[in-house]
Amino acid sequence: MKILFISIVYGALLASIAIGMNLLMGFTFYQSMDNVLNPFRVMEIPEWFIILFFLILWGLDRAVAVFLRQKRW
Protein backbone atom coordinates (compact mmCIF):
# COMPACT_ATOMS: atom_id res chain seq x y z
CA MET A 1 0.00 0.00 0.00
CA LYS A 2 2.91 2.31 0.71
CA ILE A 3 4.32 1.78 -2.77
CA LEU A 4 0.99 2.68 -4.36
CA PHE A 5 0.77 5.84 -2.25
CA ILE A 6 4.35 6.83 -3.09
CA SER A 7 3.73 6.25 -6.80
CA ILE A 8 0.62 8.43 -6.73
CA VAL A 9 2.42 11.18 -4.81
CA TYR A 10 5.38 11.13 -7.21
CA GLY A 11 3.05 11.27 -10.18
CA ALA A 12 1.14 14.19 -8.69
CA LEU A 13 4.36 16.06 -7.87
CA LEU A 14 5.73 15.57 -11.38
CA ALA A 15 2.44 16.69 -12.93
CA SER A 16 2.34 19.76 -10.69
CA ILE A 17 5.91 20.67 -11.67
CA ALA A 18 5.01 20.35 -15.37
CA ILE A 19 1.87 22.46 -14.88
CA GLY A 20 3.82 25.05 -12.89
CA MET A 21 6.46 25.34 -15.60
CA ASN A 22 3.75 25.78 -18.24
CA LEU A 23 2.14 28.48 -16.11
CA LEU A 24 5.48 30.27 -15.83
CA MET A 25 5.78 30.17 -19.64
CA GLY A 26 2.48 32.02 -19.93
CA PHE A 27 0.01 29.23 -20.65
CA THR A 28 -3.36 29.15 -18.95
CA PHE A 29 -4.12 26.40 -16.47
CA TYR A 30 -6.31 24.55 -18.98
CA GLN A 31 -3.64 24.74 -21.67
CA SER A 32 -1.05 23.41 -19.26
CA MET A 33 -3.37 20.55 -18.22
CA ASP A 34 -3.85 19.80 -21.91
CA ASN A 35 -0.07 19.70 -22.37
CA VAL A 36 0.33 17.29 -19.46
CA LEU A 37 -2.46 14.95 -20.60
CA ASN A 38 -1.70 15.12 -24.33
CA PRO A 39 0.58 12.05 -24.43
CA PHE A 40 -2.32 9.91 -23.21
CA ARG A 41 -4.69 11.35 -25.81
CA VAL A 42 -2.50 10.52 -28.78
CA MET A 43 -1.85 6.92 -27.75
CA GLU A 44 -3.13 4.14 -29.98
CA ILE A 45 -4.80 0.92 -28.89
CA PRO A 46 -1.63 -1.25 -28.73
CA GLU A 47 0.05 1.34 -26.53
CA TRP A 48 -2.92 1.29 -24.14
CA PHE A 49 -2.67 -2.51 -23.95
CA ILE A 50 1.03 -2.28 -23.13
CA ILE A 51 0.37 0.20 -20.29
CA LEU A 52 -2.46 -1.99 -19.01
CA PHE A 53 -0.19 -5.04 -19.21
CA PHE A 54 2.52 -3.31 -17.15
CA LEU A 55 -0.02 -2.19 -14.54
CA ILE A 56 -1.39 -5.73 -14.28
CA LEU A 57 2.14 -7.13 -13.87
CA TRP A 58 2.88 -4.55 -11.17
CA GLY A 59 -0.32 -5.48 -9.32
CA LEU A 60 0.40 -9.20 -9.60
CA ASP A 61 3.90 -8.67 -8.30
CA ARG A 62 2.52 -6.91 -5.24
CA ALA A 63 -0.15 -9.59 -4.71
CA VAL A 64 2.35 -12.45 -4.99
CA ALA A 65 4.75 -10.69 -2.60
CA VAL A 66 2.00 -10.27 0.00
CA PHE A 67 0.87 -13.89 -0.47
CA LEU A 68 4.39 -15.27 -0.05
CA ARG A 69 5.02 -13.08 2.98
CA GLN A 70 1.84 -14.35 4.68
CA LYS A 71 2.52 -17.96 3.77
CA ARG A 72 6.08 -17.87 5.11
CA TRP A 73 5.01 -16.79 8.59
Backbone as CSV, one residue per row, in Angstrom:
resi,resn,N_x,N_y,N_z,CA_x,CA_y,CA_z,C_x,C_y,C_z
1,MET,0.823,-1.184,0.000,0.000,0.000,0.000,0.870,1.251,0.000
2,LYS,2.022,1.157,0.677,2.910,2.311,0.710,3.464,2.615,-0.673
3,ILE,3.769,1.577,-1.434,4.324,1.779,-2.769,3.303,2.444,-3.677
4,LEU,2.045,2.051,-3.558,0.992,2.680,-4.356,0.858,4.154,-3.987
5,PHE,0.867,4.459,-2.703,0.769,5.844,-2.252,1.953,6.672,-2.743
6,ILE,3.151,6.123,-2.638,4.350,6.832,-3.086,4.301,7.066,-4.588
7,SER,3.838,6.082,-5.349,3.729,6.246,-6.797,2.741,7.341,-7.159
8,ILE,1.623,7.389,-6.459,0.622,8.427,-6.726,1.165,9.802,-6.354
9,VAL,1.859,9.888,-5.232,2.420,11.179,-4.806,3.487,11.655,-5.789
10,TYR,4.368,10.748,-6.227,5.384,11.135,-7.214,4.741,11.588,-8.510
11,GLY,3.736,10.873,-8.960,3.045,11.274,-10.185,2.396,12.639,-10.051
12,ALA,1.776,12.889,-8.909,1.142,14.192,-8.687,2.188,15.299,-8.608
13,LEU,3.309,15.042,-7.954,4.363,16.058,-7.875,4.945,16.364,-9.249
14,LEU,5.186,15.342,-10.050,5.728,15.565,-11.382,4.738,16.317,-12.262
15,ALA,3.458,15.976,-12.152,2.438,16.689,-12.931,2.339,18.137,-12.478
16,SER,2.429,18.386,-11.172,2.341,19.765,-10.692,3.554,20.582,-11.124
17,ILE,4.726,19.968,-11.177,5.910,20.673,-11.670,5.735,21.023,-13.145
18,ALA,5.224,20.089,-13.944,5.006,20.353,-15.370,3.963,21.451,-15.558
19,ILE,2.903,21.418,-14.782,1.866,22.457,-14.878,2.437,23.802,-14.440
20,GLY,3.212,23.809,-13.365,3.823,25.047,-12.892,4.763,25.660,-13.921
21,MET,5.555,24.822,-14.576,6.458,25.338,-15.598,5.679,25.912,-16.779
22,ASN,4.584,25.247,-17.163,3.753,25.782,-18.235,3.116,27.110,-17.837
23,LEU,2.708,27.217,-16.587,2.139,28.478,-16.112,3.182,29.597,-16.136
24,LEU,4.418,29.272,-15.783,5.484,30.272,-15.835,5.794,30.706,-17.268
25,MET,5.555,29.824,-18.233,5.779,30.175,-19.637,4.631,30.973,-20.227
26,GLY,3.556,31.170,-19.471,2.482,32.019,-19.931,1.239,31.293,-20.402
27,PHE,1.207,29.978,-20.279,0.011,29.232,-20.655,-1.052,29.376,-19.573
28,THR,-2.305,29.193,-19.958,-3.363,29.154,-18.953,-3.331,27.795,-18.271
29,PHE,-4.089,27.676,-17.193,-4.124,26.400,-16.470,-4.681,25.287,-17.349
30,TYR,-5.705,25.585,-18.130,-6.310,24.553,-18.978,-5.380,24.148,-20.114
31,GLN,-4.619,25.090,-20.650,-3.636,24.740,-21.671,-2.518,23.878,-21.082
32,SER,-2.103,24.202,-19.873,-1.045,23.408,-19.255,-1.544,22.006,-18.900
33,MET,-2.806,21.888,-18.461,-3.372,20.553,-18.224,-3.457,19.767,-19.525
34,ASP,-3.794,20.450,-20.611,-3.854,19.797,-21.912,-2.468,19.319,-22.335
35,ASN,-1.440,20.103,-22.044,-0.073,19.697,-22.373,0.363,18.479,-21.556
36,VAL,-0.057,18.414,-20.316,0.328,17.286,-19.457,-0.400,16.013,-19.887
37,LEU,-1.668,16.128,-20.244,-2.458,14.946,-20.597,-2.384,14.571,-22.069
38,ASN,-1.760,15.383,-22.896,-1.705,15.121,-24.328,-1.064,13.774,-24.690
39,PRO,0.012,13.343,-24.050,0.582,12.045,-24.428,-0.401,10.883,-24.296
40,PHE,-1.337,10.972,-23.363,-2.316,9.906,-23.207,-3.411,9.989,-24.255
41,ARG,-3.652,11.180,-24.790,-4.693,11.345,-25.806,-4.257,10.850,-27.172
42,VAL,-2.974,10.899,-27.456,-2.497,10.519,-28.782,-2.079,9.051,-28.851
43,MET,-2.232,8.329,-27.753,-1.850,6.916,-27.749,-2.825,6.095,-28.563
44,GLU,-2.294,5.059,-29.214,-3.126,4.145,-29.982,-3.443,2.919,-29.128
45,ILE,-4.309,2.082,-29.641,-4.804,0.920,-28.887,-3.675,-0.002,-28.416
46,PRO,-2.698,-0.367,-29.252,-1.630,-1.247,-28.735,-0.848,-0.620,-27.582
47,GLU,-0.665,0.684,-27.616,0.052,1.338,-26.531,-0.751,1.287,-25.231
48,TRP,-2.071,1.410,-25.337,-2.917,1.288,-24.143,-2.837,-0.126,-23.564
49,PHE,-2.797,-1.138,-24.442,-2.673,-2.507,-23.953,-1.342,-2.741,-23.260
50,ILE,-0.281,-2.125,-23.761,1.029,-2.284,-23.127,1.027,-1.649,-21.735
51,ILE,0.457,-0.444,-21.609,0.371,0.196,-20.291,-0.474,-0.643,-19.341
52,LEU,-1.605,-1.140,-19.832,-2.462,-1.994,-19.007,-1.725,-3.265,-18.592
53,PHE,-0.969,-3.846,-19.504,-0.190,-5.045,-19.208,0.826,-4.780,-18.094
54,PHE,1.541,-3.644,-18.183,2.518,-3.308,-17.147,1.846,-3.057,-15.798
55,LEU,0.694,-2.415,-15.794,-0.025,-2.192,-14.536,-0.508,-3.506,-13.929
56,ILE,-0.957,-4.423,-14.767,-1.389,-5.732,-14.276,-0.197,-6.495,-13.692
57,LEU,0.945,-6.460,-14.397,2.139,-7.127,-13.874,2.572,-6.526,-12.542
58,TRP,2.510,-5.203,-12.416,2.875,-4.548,-11.171,1.936,-4.979,-10.050
59,GLY,0.643,-5.042,-10.338,-0.320,-5.477,-9.324,-0.128,-6.928,-8.930
60,LEU,0.146,-7.792,-9.911,0.396,-9.200,-9.603,1.658,-9.376,-8.774
61,ASP,2.673,-8.590,-9.070,3.905,-8.669,-8.297,3.640,-8.332,-6.835
62,ARG,2.865,-7.290,-6.604,2.515,-6.911,-5.237,1.687,-8.004,-4.567
63,ALA,0.720,-8.565,-5.290,-0.146,-9.588,-4.710,0.643,-10.853,-4.367
64,VAL,1.546,-11.258,-5.244,2.355,-12.450,-4.990,3.292,-12.201,-3.810
65,ALA,3.852,-11.003,-3.721,4.748,-10.690,-2.598,3.996,-10.761,-1.275
66,VAL,2.797,-10.222,-1.236,1.997,-10.272,-0.004,1.624,-11.709,0.321
67,PHE,1.248,-12.487,-0.685,0.868,-13.887,-0.466,2.048,-14.688,0.077
68,LEU,3.216,-14.517,-0.518,4.388,-15.266,-0.053,4.799,-14.833,1.353
69,ARG,4.675,-13.558,1.655,5.019,-13.079,2.981,4.100,-13.679,4.032
70,GLN,2.788,-13.790,3.732,1.845,-14.354,4.684,2.036,-15.853,4.820
71,LYS,2.360,-16.513,3.736,2.520,-17.963,3.770,3.795,-18.354,4.538
72,ARG,4.804,-17.550,4.455,6.079,-17.869,5.111,5.958,-17.814,6.622
73,TRP,5.147,-16.918,7.155,5.010,-16.792,8.595,3.953,-17.732,9.045
